[in-house]
């Protein structure tokens, strides 16, 4: 469905680079583009994101050693899932 209303307007105003909140993220995701989209949304919301994408349990365990602020996880991956991550 198309619309002539023009581009969607964001309700989040841009945050100056120096005012961004630092956030360290581990992303459990097998699709790099999906992880990039999540990080773009966090940046748009005012976070200075430092992140690592993993898609195996071993890589996830190693990534946790960085002590991330948050973990975002795909619910189901071919060899690993969010339930195992918990």
PyMOL commands that set and color helices and strands:
alter all, ss='L'
color gray80, all
select helices_A, chain A and resi 17-19+32-44+57-64+82-85
alter helices_A, ss='H'
color red, helices_A
select strands_A, chain A and resi 21-28+47-54+70-73
alter strands_A, ss='S'
color yellow, strands_A
deselect
rebuild
show_as cartoon
